């Protein structure tokens, strides 16, 4: 797309608590073959592109100014949350706060290896490299070049804060990923792309379990924050737990597994108490899949009731279907443990199968008829599988709803009109002279 093209038009203004949003949509989104261009286009509409953060933030200034104790003036502008964190530290606006790690692992780990996480979890397949979102992993070794005047303390580096976590949910997701990889390895099948979209720690664990048969491409495009809408620190801690496993993997041409955090668009309502570190997903475009010879997409959701993809994937899924790519859903819980008496007596830990039993495992290839040749003999599982019949709707993407139009990943920031310096994020409870005096005028 050239600079003089105008792919967006403004719809209506939306007023939400602590937010001023605009409704945008891309008229020709379905015709855009380049997934990077589509993502960039959406992010421009949301006002969070890195190259235009300052200028766009100024245009979207809330129009407030207030006197501070030294006689200066300040304004409140919306800026990219991620760019503020990169410039002023991961806990920007909450420097004295930290994050907690429920399910912290007791297994010894080498903290000095954490800055290598982005390298250790990079895609094993060269096809996946353009879609690798290493942003979350890169937060570990980041050193902010600036200090916000309103932050009262130095910010502890994230690599000194993160502790690996290990939970029962992660163990289940690991076993589910392992079982899916075995299904794909045991039966010749048509080329496919797998997209796993579970809560962050479970998606990481699923990718670790599937690592023998699928090449993970992580796409986590935010940083943790003590008041983050997205609990990205837990995803980071899960990645740290599996870091030794991924570090041992070698380059491979295995089918790709796109790894998403389903909480990336978590509900957000209040600028004063929450830090908006949400973001939109990026997956390969239909034309890219065609160039790889991929005409099948398996989208893994948490449960069978998750029958609709989040809105940030609708454009891609629609173009997949329009291009003749078969898109089907599979709930992760379709792969469940075998608790039959014989299995429990033979195995120390339950083994996971599609349908929960060895006899039903091969039925996957009947629900997803992508096997080359006759599918394996199997029994029909007794659970409902509505996702197996899913087809992405063939329709143009429309982002005019309030949910999709709100400016994702931005934070209100106090800026000195005298010096242009960033004073801090407008979070409460507020500290510092600029915040105390500004509080009386309201933001």
C-alpha positions in Angstrom: 0.0 0.0 0.0 1.4 3.4 -1.0 1.5 6.4 1.3 -1.1 8.3 -0.7 -3.7 5.6 -0.4 -6.5 6.0 2.2 -7.6 2.5 3.3 -9.4 3.8 6.5 -12.5 6.0 7.1 -13.7 7.2 10.4 -17.1 6.0 11.7 -18.4 7.2 15.0 -16.8 8.3 18.3 -17.2 6.1 21.3 -17.0 7.3 24.9 -16.0 4.7 27.4 -14.8 5.0 31.0 -11.3 6.4 30.8 -11.1 6.0 27.1 -11.9 7.9 23.9 -12.2 5.5 21.0 -12.9 5.8 17.3 -14.4 3.2 15.0 -12.4 2.3 12.0 -12.6 -0.3 9.3 -10.5 -1.4 6.4 -12.6 -1.3 3.2 -10.4 -3.6 1.2 -8.9 -5.7 4.0 -9.9 -9.0 2.4 -8.0 -8.1 -0.7 -4.7 -7.4 1.0 -2.4 -10.4 0.5 0.4 -9.3 2.9 -0.3 -10.3 6.5 2.2 -7.9 7.8 0.5 -5.0 5.9 -2.9 -6.0 7.3 -1.5 -6.0 10.9 0.2 -2.7 10.4 -3.0 -1.3 8.9 -5.0 -2.4 11.9 -2.5 -1.0 14.3 -2.4 2.4 12.5 -6.2 2.5 12.9 -5.8 1.8 16.6 -3.1 4.4 17.0 -0.3 2.3 18.3 2.3 2.1 15.5 5.7 2.7 16.9 6.8 5.3 14.3 3.8 7.5 15.0 3.3 7.2 18.7 4.2 10.7 19.7 2.5 12.5 16.9 -0.7 10.4 17.1 -0.7 10.7 20.9 -0.6 14.5 20.6 -3.5 14.5 18.2 -5.5 12.4 20.6 -4.7 14.5 23.6 -7.6 14.5 26.0 -7.6 18.3 26.0 -6.9 18.6 29.7 -4.3 20.8 31.3 -3.7 21.7 34.9 -1.3 23.7 36.9 1.4 21.9 38.9 3.1 23.1 42.0 6.1 24.6 40.2 3.8 26.7 38.1 4.1 24.6 34.9 1.4 23.1 32.8 0.7 19.5 31.9 -1.5 17.7 29.4 -2.7 14.2 29.2 -2.0 12.3 26.0 -2.7 8.7 25.0 0.5 6.9 24.0 1.4 3.3 23.1 1.7 1.3 26.3 4.5 -0.8 24.8 6.5 2.2 23.7 6.2 3.8 27.1 7.3 0.5 28.7 10.3 0.3 26.4 11.3 3.8 27.1 10.6 4.1 30.8 10.5 0.5 32.1 8.2 -2.5 32.2 6.3 -1.2 35.3 5.9 2.3 33.9 3.5 4.3 36.2 3.7 1.7 38.9 7.5 1.5 39.6 7.0 0.5 43.3 4.7 -2.4 42.4 5.5 -5.9 41.0 3.8 -9.0 39.8 3.1 -12.3 41.6 3.6 -15.9 40.2 0.9 -18.3 41.3 2.1 -21.8 40.8 5.8 -20.9 41.1 8.0 -23.9 40.2 10.3 -25.4 42.8 12.6 -26.8 40.2 16.0 -25.1 40.2 16.6 -22.9 37.2 19.5 -20.8 35.9 18.4 -17.1 36.1 21.3 -16.1 33.9 19.8 -17.8 30.9 16.5 -15.8 31.0 17.9 -13.0 28.6 18.3 -15.8 26.1 14.7 -16.8 26.1 13.9 -14.9 22.8 16.6 -16.9 21.1 15.8 -20.3 22.7 12.2 -20.0 21.7 12.7 -18.7 18.2 11.0 -20.7 15.4 12.8 -23.9 14.3 11.4 -23.5 10.8 12.5 -20.5 8.6 8.9 -20.2 7.4 7.8 -19.1 10.9 10.4 -16.4 11.4 8.3 -13.5 9.8 5.5 -14.3 12.2 7.6 -14.7 15.4 6.4 -12.3 18.1 9.3 -12.2 20.5 8.2 -8.9 22.1 7.2 -10.6 25.4 10.5 -12.5 25.6 12.6 -9.5 24.8 11.2 -7.7 27.8 13.5 -9.7 30.1 16.8 -8.1 29.0 15.4 -4.6 28.2 17.1 -1.6 29.9 14.9 1.6 29.7 16.9 4.5 28.4 14.7 7.1 30.1 13.1 7.7 33.6 9.6 9.2 34.0 9.8 12.2 36.4 6.7 10.9 38.2 8.0 7.5 39.0 9.3 7.7 42.5 11.6 4.7 42.4 14.0 2.9 40.1 12.4 -0.1 38.3 13.7 -3.5 39.1 14.7 -5.3 35.8 12.1 -7.9 34.8 14.8 -10.6 34.5 15.3 -10.3 38.3 11.6 -10.6 39.0 10.4 -13.5 36.8 10.1 -16.9 38.4 9.1 -20.0 36.3 5.7 -21.4 37.0 4.4 -25.0 36.7 0.6 -25.7 37.1 -1.8 -28.6 36.6 -3.3 -26.7 33.7 0.1 -26.5 32.1 0.6 -30.3 32.6 -2.8 -31.0 30.9 -2.0 -28.7 28.0 1.4 -30.3 27.6 -0.2 -33.8 27.4 -2.8 -32.5 24.9 -0.1 -31.0 22.6 1.9 -34.2 22.8 -1.1 -36.3 21.9 -2.0 -34.1 18.9 1.6 -34.2 17.7 1.5 -38.1 17.8 -1.7 -38.1 15.8 -0.1 -36.0 13.1 3.1 -38.1 13.1 1.4 -41.5 13.0 -0.8 -40.8 10.0 0.2 -39.3 6.6 -1.9 -36.3 6.1 -2.3 -33.2 4.0 -0.3 -30.1 4.9 -1.8 -28.0 7.6 -1.3 -25.1 9.9 -2.2 -25.5 13.6 -3.2 -22.4 15.7 -3.4 -22.9 19.4 -5.3 -20.2 21.2 -5.4 -21.0 24.9 -4.6 -18.9 28.0 -1.0 -17.9 27.7 0.7 -20.5 30.1 -1.4 -23.3 28.6 -0.6 -22.3 25.0 3.1 -22.4 25.9 2.7 -25.8 27.5 0.7 -27.1 24.5 3.6 -26.0 22.2 6.1 -27.7 24.5 4.2 -31.0 24.4 3.8 -30.8 20.6 7.4 -29.9 19.9 8.3 -33.4 18.6 5.8 -32.9 15.7 5.1 -29.2 15.3 7.4 -26.2 15.1 6.1 -23.5 17.5 5.9 -19.9 16.4 5.1 -17.8 19.5 3.2 -14.6 18.8 3.1 -12.7 22.1 3.2 -9.0 21.4 3.1 -7.2 24.7 5.1 -6.7 28.0 4.0 -7.6 31.5 2.8 -4.8 33.9 1.9 -4.9 37.6 -1.6 -3.7 36.6 -1.7 -5.3 33.2 -5.1 -6.2 31.7 -3.3 -9.2 30.2 -1.4 -11.3 32.8 1.6 -11.6 30.5 4.0 -12.2 33.3 2.4 -15.7 33.8 2.9 -16.5 30.1 6.5 -15.3 30.4 7.0 -17.5 33.5 5.6 -20.6 31.7 8.0 -19.9 28.8 10.9 -19.7 31.3 9.8 -23.1 32.7 10.0 -24.8 29.3 13.1 -22.9 28.2 15.5 -25.8 28.6 13.3 -28.0 26.4 13.0 -25.5 23.6 16.7 -24.6 23.8 17.6 -28.2 22.9 15.5 -28.3 19.7 17.2 -28.2 16.3 16.1 -26.5 13.1 13.3 -28.4 11.3 10.8 -28.3 8.5 8.0 -29.5 10.7 4.4 -28.1 10.2 4.0 -24.8 12.0 2.1 -24.3 15.2 1.1 -20.6 15.8 1.0 -20.0 19.5 -1.4 -17.3 20.8 -2.5 -16.0 24.2 -6.3 -16.0 24.3 -6.2 -13.3 27.0 -4.6 -10.8 24.6 -8.0 -9.0 24.2 -9.1 -9.4 27.9 -11.9 -7.2 29.1 -10.7 -3.7 30.0 -12.7 -0.8 31.5 -10.7 1.6 33.7 -7.6 3.6 32.8 -7.1 4.6 36.4 -6.6 1.1 37.8 -5.6 -1.0 34.8 -2.7 -0.8 32.4 -3.8 -1.6 28.8 -1.2 -4.1 27.5 -3.6 -5.8 25.1 -2.7 -6.4 21.5 -4.0 -8.1 18.3 -2.9 -11.4 16.9 -1.0 -11.9 13.7 -1.1 -15.1 11.7 0.0 -16.0 8.1 -2.2 -14.7 5.3 -4.1 -17.0 3.0 -1.7 -16.2 0.1 1.2 -17.2 2.3 -0.4 -20.5 3.2 -1.0 -21.1 -0.5 2.7 -20.5 -1.2 3.5 -23.2 1.5 1.0 -25.6 0.0 -1.2 -25.5 3.1 -4.9 -25.7 2.6 -6.0 -26.9 6.0 -6.1 -24.9 9.3 -6.8 -26.5 12.7 -7.7 -23.9 15.3 -7.4 -25.2 18.9 -9.6 -23.5 21.5 -10.0 -24.2 25.2 -13.4 -25.9 25.2 -16.1 -27.1 22.8 -18.2 -24.1 23.7 -15.7 -21.7 22.2 -17.2 -21.7 18.7 -16.2 -18.2 17.6 -12.7 -16.9 17.1 -11.8 -13.6 18.7 -12.5 -10.7 16.4 -8.9 -10.0 15.6 -8.8 -13.4 13.7 -12.0 -12.9 11.8 -10.4 -11.2 8.8 -7.8 -13.9 8.4 -10.3 -16.8 8.8 -12.7 -15.2 6.4 -10.0 -14.9 3.7 -8.9 -18.5 4.4 -12.4 -19.7 3.7 -12.7 -17.5 0.6 -9.5 -18.9 -0.7 -10.7 -22.5 -0.3 -8.7 -23.2 2.9 -10.5 -25.6 5.2 -10.7 -24.1 8.7 -11.9 -26.3 11.5 -12.1 -25.9 15.3 -10.9 -28.4 17.8 -11.3 -27.9 21.5 -8.2 -28.9 23.5 -10.4 -30.8 25.9 -11.3 -33.1 23.1 -8.0 -34.7 23.9 -8.5 -36.1 27.4 -6.9 -38.6 29.8 -7.7 -42.3 29.8 -8.9 -43.1 33.3 -10.0 -46.7 32.5 -8.9 -49.2 35.2 -6.5 -50.9 32.9 -4.8 -47.7 31.9 -4.5 -46.5 35.5 -2.9 -49.9 36.5 -0.4 -49.9 33.7 0.7 -46.3 33.5 2.1 -44.1 36.3 0.4 -41.0 34.8 -2.7 -41.1 32.6 -2.2 -40.9 28.8 -4.2 -38.5 26.7 -6.1 -39.5 23.6 -8.6 -37.9 21.2 -11.9 -38.9 22.8 -10.2 -40.1 26.0 -9.4 -43.7 24.9 -6.9 -45.5 22.6 -9.9 -46.9 20.7 -11.2 -43.4 19.9 -7.9 -41.8 19.2 -7.9 -42.4 15.4 -11.4 -40.9 15.1 -9.7 -37.6 14.8 -9.1 -38.3 11.1 -12.9 -38.8 10.6 -13.8 -35.5 12.3 -10.9 -33.9 10.4 -10.8 -35.8 7.1 -7.3 -34.7 6.1 -5.6 -38.1 6.1 -4.1 -39.4 2.9 -5.7 -42.7 2.3 -8.2 -44.5 4.5 -8.4 -43.1 8.1 -7.4 -45.4 10.9 -9.9 -47.8 12.4 -11.5 -46.2 15.5 -14.6 -45.9 17.7 -16.8 -42.9 17.6 -16.2 -40.8 20.7 -19.2 -40.2 22.9 -18.7 -36.4 23.3 -20.1 -33.5 21.3 -17.8 -32.1 18.8 -19.5 -29.1 17.1 -16.2 -27.4 16.4 -15.2 -30.2 14.0 -17.8 -28.9 11.6 -16.8 -25.3 11.8 -16.3 -23.2 8.7 -15.0 -19.6 8.9 -17.7 -17.2 7.7 -17.1 -15.8 4.2 -17.6 -12.1 4.9 -15.6 -8.9 5.0 -14.0 -8.0 8.3 -15.9 -5.2 10.0 -14.3 -3.5 13.0 -17.0 -1.0 13.7 -18.1 -2.5 17.0 -17.0 -0.8 20.2 -15.0 -3.8 21.3 -12.8 -3.9 18.2 -12.7 -0.1 17.6 -11.4 0.9 21.1 -7.8 1.9 20.8 -6.0 -1.2 22.1 -2.6 -1.0 23.9 -2.6 2.7 24.8 -2.2 4.5 28.2 -3.0 8.0 29.3 0.3 9.8 30.1 0.9 13.1 31.8 3.3 15.3 29.7 4.8 18.6 30.9 3.8 21.4 28.5 6.8 23.4 29.6 9.5 20.8 29.0 7.8 18.1 27.0 8.9 15.5 29.5 6.8 12.5 30.3 5.8 12.8 34.0 4.2 9.4 34.3 1.1 7.2 33.6 -2.3 8.4 34.9 -2.8 5.5 37.2 -4.2 5.7 40.7 -3.4 5.8 43.6 -1.3 8.6 42.3 2.0 10.0 43.8 4.2 12.9 43.1 3.5 16.6 43.1 2.2 16.7 39.5 -0.3 14.0 40.3 -1.6 15.5 43.6 -2.2 18.9 41.9 -3.7 17.3 38.8 -6.0 15.1 40.8 -8.2 18.1 41.7 -8.9 19.0 38.1 -9.8 15.5 37.1 -8.7 13.4 34.1 
